[in-house]
Amino acid sequence: METMSARAFTPAEVLGLRAEFPYFAAHDLSESAPAYLDAAATSQRPAAVLDAERHFLETSNAAVHRGTSGAVGAATEAFEGARAAVAAFVGASTPEQIVWAENATDALNIVALGIGEANAGLGGAGSERFLLEAGDEILVTEAEHHANLIPWQRLAAKTGATFRFIPVREDGTWTLDDARAALTPRTKIFAFAHVSNVTGFVAPVAELVELARSVGALTVLDACQSVPHIPVDFSALGVDFAAFSGHKMLGPNGIGVLYGRPEALAALPPARTGGSAITRVTMETAEFMPPPLRFEPGTQPVSQVVGLGAAVAFLEQADLARAAAREHELVERLVAGIIETPGLRLLGPADSTQRIALTAVSVAGVHAHDVGQFLDEQGVLVRVGHHCAQPLHRALGITSSTRASVHLTTTEDEVDRFLDALRGAQRYFGAEVSA
């Protein structure tokens, strides 16, 4: 990836970054300091993010977009300032392309449920593009997180469209040629992950968008595992919609983001309705605000939004391209250590240039939950299970795996502790394999 041309953080710079995170400051001096390798599930937060949210709540808390008081004005300015910051961070041309959601799952459901309302007359100009009927096709991949799978299954069932998927190969990946073969003139929606949360595989988004456009299909991108780790420009990639979560990118829980092209958002019907999303209401009808407010009914997660704005500022100041280069070095170390150990099966590409941020592994003869418990006793914190990707694990012939994920604060020592603990688990459970 082109971000690998950036100069990676030095170990000393990583330690300097860790000092800005209260979690690491509290644990690193302990003799039993944990190796935190679960950023793909939830990242730790720097003090700047915690302080921004706390400061807002202590000094500026008020209902945004409601009333004319100075307090409301100040709160709204902070709220919309964060929207502008996030928009710039992901390459949106205007802040109005950013819709706040509860999380990425919620953001993806906003799109799927909205498309399901296309025949209700609530969409803007061009909403007929979202109409689905028998014979139309919704395409995903077998590698998707359930959040980018189940909403499309349900949409197909509701509309009569055909639900199809691109099968994964032996290593859990799929290719541009696989997508080319699966896309047809009947494909109306193509939803896929920028980066797999199991294999770390990086999809060629721009090329896939071009293929989808050639058959008239909308593209929906799950960007949860890309936005926190590499510079992303959604406008340049050309996707119609994209979703990501705050809690994976050093931000608060309870805040997610839906990005949309202006025309796509303007046409998308709002599936959830209520106060603050409307312009005029009678006892018979309602008229809706333009995006993004039409998709944000009810009381907003204001302090979480402010915290996410602070997380974006932290990532920008840290230099995400240099962080990506550093994380690539750590992933290379993980991949090499797994491949050279008999009895460990790496899920995803062996070529570390095709993946980012994480590795998942299956330990021959040992259930992932047992591996996870052993690692936990060694102070190595990882994710075990199916990672909300049951079809992918099933395709790989396993039910679960052990995943280690890195972020800009991860050290070589943490990676080595994970690899040593995996080998220790093999010995403990009598599952060592001779070379």
N, C-alpha and C positions, 0 to 999 in steps of 0.2 A: 504494500500500500504506500501511497505517496507520502503519508505522514511519517513513515519510517526514515525519511531523509532528514528529519529534524534531529537535533542533538538531544540525546536522552538525558534525563535527570541523573546526576551523580548520586551515589549512595549518601553522601553528606547532605545533598539537597533534599533527598527523600526524608532523612531524619529531621531536617528543618521543617518540612511540611507536616510530618507527624506531630511535631510539637504544637501545631496549631489546632489539633483535634483533642478535645478534652478526654475522649475515650482512650486514646493512646497515651496521653500524658498521665492518666490515672493508672494504667496497667503496665506500661513499659518498664517501670522501675521495680516491678514486682518480680520475685524469683520465679513465679509461675505465670509470667506474662503470656496471655493467649496469642496464638498466631491467627489473626482474623482474615480468613480467606473465603468470605461469603458476601462480597460486595455485589455480586450479581443478583442476590436476593434483596439485600438492603445495605447501603453504604453508610459508613459513619459520617458524622457531620462536624465541620470545623466550628470553632467558637464564633466566627463571623456570622454564620448562619443562625446558630442558637441565639446570639446576641441580637441579631436583626429582628427576629420574631419576638423575642422577649421585649425589646425596646419598643416595638410597635404596640404590643399589648399594654405595656405599662404607660405609654405616653400619648398614643395616637389612635387608640381603638375606637372605631365608630363604624356605622353602617355605610357602605359605599354606594354611590349612585342613588342615595335616598335623602332628600331634604336639601336645604340650602345653607346650612350652618358652616362655619369655618372648619369645625372638626370633621364634618363629612367631606368637605373639600380636600382637606389634608390627607384623610384616609384614602379617598378616591385617587388622589395624585400618586400616592405610594403604590396603590393597587395597580393602576394603569401603567405606572413607571416600570413595574416588574414585568408586565405584559410586553412592553416595548423591549426590555432587556432580553427576555426569552426569545422574542421574535428575531432580534438581531443575531442571537446566538445560533439559531438553527437556519438562518438564511431566508427568513420570511421578508417579503418586500414591505409589508405594513404590519403594525401590531394587530390589526383586525383579523389577521389570519390565524391568530392564536386564541383558542377556546379553552377555558379552564374546565377541568373535569375532576372527579374524585381520584382517579388513577388512570393508568393506561387502559386497563380493562374497561373502565367506564367510557373512556374516550372512543374505543373501538365500538362499543355498544351504541354510542351516540350516532355513529355512521350507519351501522347495520340497522338499528331500529328506525332511524330517519329514512333510509331507503325503503323500509317496509311501509312507511306512511306516504309514499309517493302518490298513491292513488286517492289520498284524502284531500288533495287540493291545498295543502299548507306550504308547499315549497315555492321558491321564487322562480324567476324566468329560467327555463331550461330544465325544470324538475322532471320533465317527461323522460329525460335521459335515465332516470333512476327506476323507471317502471320495469318490473320483471314479470315474466309469465312463463308458462310451460314451454320448454325448448330452449330457454335462455340458460346460461351456465355461470356458476360461481366457482372460481378456481382458487385453491390454496395449495400448500405443500404438506407432505406427511410429517414434516419436521416442526410444524407450528406449535407454539404454546397454546394451551386450551383457550386463552383469551382471544386469540386470533383464529380460532377454529369453530368453537361452539356458536358464537353469534351468526356465523355464515351458514352453519348447519340449520339453525332455526329460521334464518331468513329464507333459505331454499324451501324448507318445509312450509313456510307461510305463503310463499308466492307461487309455488309449483315449479320453480327453477330447478335445474339439475345441479347437484353439488358434486364437484370433481376435485381430485387432488393429484399432485405430482408425486409419485413414489420416490423414496430416498434410495440411494445406492447402499452398498455393503457398509460403508463407513458413516452412513447417516447424512450424507450430503446429496445435493442435486445440482444440475448444471444448467447453463443457458440453453443448451440444446434440448434438455429435458423440458424446459419451459416452452421453447419454440414448438416442440411436438405437441404439447398439451393445449396451448392457446388456439382457439378456433374463432371463426366469425361469430359464433354464438356466445363467446365469453363476454360477460358484461362487467364482472368484477374479478380482479386478481389480487388476492391478499397474501402477503408473505413477510417474513421477518428479515430485517436488515442483517441482523446477527443472531444465529441460533443460541438460545440459552442453554443448550445441551452440548453442542459440538463446537460452538464458537465460530462456525463457518460464516464468512462474510459474503453476502449475496451481491452480484453485480447489478446494483439497483438501476443505474442509468440505462443500461442495455435492456434490462427487463421492462422498464417503463416504455422504452421505444417499441419493444415487441408488443406490449399491451395496447399501446396507441394504434399500432398498425391494424389491429382488429377491432378498435373502438372500445376497448375495455378500460374501466376505471382501475386505478391502483391504490391499494391501502397498505401502508407500511407500518409494521411493528418495529419501532426504533428504540425499544427499551434498553437493548444491550449495545447500541451504537452511540447514541447521544452522550452518555456519560464518559465515553472513552476515546472517541476520535472526532475531529472537526467534521460537522455535517452541514450541508447546504441543501435544504429541501427544494428550494427554487431551482437550483442547478440540476438536481437529480430529476426533477419533473414530476414527482409523485402527486397524486390528487389529494390524498389524505395521509397523515402520519400521526402516530401516537407514541408517547413516552411518559415515564413516571418521575416525579421529583425525588422519591426516596432512594432511587438508584444512582442519583447524580449529586449526592451530598446534601440534598434538600429534605424538607419535612415529609412525613407521611400525610396521606389524605389530599394530595394535590397531584393531578395528572394534566397532561397537555394534549389537545387535539390540534394539529396543524391542518390547514386546508388551502388549496388554491382559491383565490377570491371567487371565481365563477362557481366552483364546486360548492363552497360554503353557502354562497348566495342562493343556490338552487336547492340545497339539501333541506328537506322538511324537518322541523323540530319535533322530535318524538316525545319529549318531556316538556310540559308547559306549566305556566303559573305566573306569579308576580314577577315584575322587573324584566320579563322577556317580551313584553307586549307594548303596543302603542295605543290601541283603542279596544275596549271591551264593551259589548252590549250583552243583554241576556240571551242573544241568539248567536253572536259571532265574536271572533277575536282577530285582531291584526297584530303581527309580530314585528319586533325590532329587527334591524339588519344584523348580520353577524358582526361580532361574536355574541352579542348580548342575547340574541334570540335562542341561543343554546345554553344560557346560564340562568335558568329560573331559580328563584328562591334566594336564601341568604348565602352569601359567598364565603369561601374559606380564606378570609382576607389575610390573616397572619401567616398562613401557609404559603400564600402567593408571595408575600413579602420575603419570606424565608427562601423561597425558590429563586427570587431575584438576586438575593445575596449569594446563593450557591453558584449561580451563573457568573456573578462577578468574581467569585473565588476561582472558579475554573479558568476564566479568561486571564486573570492575573497570574495564575500558576503556569499558563501556556499549555493548552490541551495537546498540541502537536508534540511537544517535548514529553508530556506525560504518556502519550500513545507510544512513542519510541521506547520509553522506559518499560512500559507494560509489555511491549513486544519482546524485549530481552527476557523478561520473567516468564512469558509464555513459552519461549524457546527452551528455557531451563526446565519448565514443567514437562513439556513434550518429550525432550530428550531423556529425562529421568524416568518417565513412564515407559517409553519404548524400550529402554535398555534393561528393564526389570522383567524377567520372565514371570508369567502369570498375571500381568497387568494388561488390560485391553484398553487402549485409548479410543474413545469415541470421537469421530470426526476426523478431519484431515491430519495426516502426519506432517504435512508441509505447514510449518507454523506461520508462513506468510499468508496463508489462506484463512487464518483464524485470529481472533483477538480476545483478550481479557479473561479467558477461562479454559479449563480442561475438565472433562468428565471421564471417569475411569470405572471399569468393571473389574473387580478382583475375583479371579477364578476360585470357585469353591467357597466363597464367603459372601453372605448377603450384605448389601450396602448398609443396612441399618446396623449390623454388627460392626462393620468397618467404621461407620460414623461414631458409634459408642466408644470404640477403642481410640479413635483419633481424639475424641472429646476428652478422654482421660489423659491424653498426652498434651492437652491444651491447644489442640489444632481444631479450629472452628470452621466447618465446611457445611455444605448442603448435601443431604442424601435423600433418595426417593426417586420419583419419576419426574420431578421438576415441572409439574403441570404439562407434561409432554408424553402422555401414555402411548399414543400411536407410534411415536418415534421410537420409544424404547421397545415396543412390541415388534416393530420392524427390524430392530437390531437383535431380537431374540432374547431380550432380558426384561426384567420388570422394573429395575431401578439401577441407579449408579451413584457414584460419589463425585461431587463437583467441587473443585477449588477455583475460586475466581479472585482476580487481583484488581487493584486500583492504584492510583498515583501514590499512595502511601505504603504500598507493599514492599517488603524487603526481601533480599535473597535468602536471608536466614529463615523467614517464614516459609518460603517455597521449599527450602531444604528440609525443614521440620516436617512439612507435609509428606514429602517423598520418603523420608526416613520412617515416618509413622505408618505409611502404607506398607512398607516392607516389614515393619514390626507387627502389623496386623496379620500379614501372611504367616510370620513365624508363630504368633500367638495362637492362631486358629489351625496350625498345621497345614497351611496351604502353600508353602514354598514350592516353587517349580524350578527344576534344574535347567540350566542354560543349554 
